[in-house]
Amino acid sequence: MATESRDTEPLVIRDVIDVGMHHLTGMIDVQYSCENVSVEVERVASGYMLDLRTWRDSADCVRGPMPRDFGVRVDAPSDAVFVATLDGRPIDIALNRQNRASLTREPSL
């Protein structure tokens, strides 16, 4: 299960948009070294639900906050609304949206 710090601050998710495709990436801290994170996306009435789940891949664990990256691609309009859950509980998220075209442009002189 992810650390409780997620209860007080929003999870920052980078959202790079490229022609109707969202490339969402982020990082959460888990409680044990053997825990991993997966993410699935579901269409909901308000937009799109990011369902983040933590799980253990072995019984050999070291306790302590461990960072875990996650990522998912979502085919959705550029103004899509995203909400999220972590291990079944709603969490606050903050999207850092960027257009892929603006990331690849050469700076003007």
Secondary structure by P-SEA (a helix, b strand, c coil): ccccccccccbbbbbbbcccccccccccccccccbbbbbbbbbccccccbbbbbbbccccccccbbbbbbbbccccccbbbbbbccccbbbbbbbbccccccccccccc
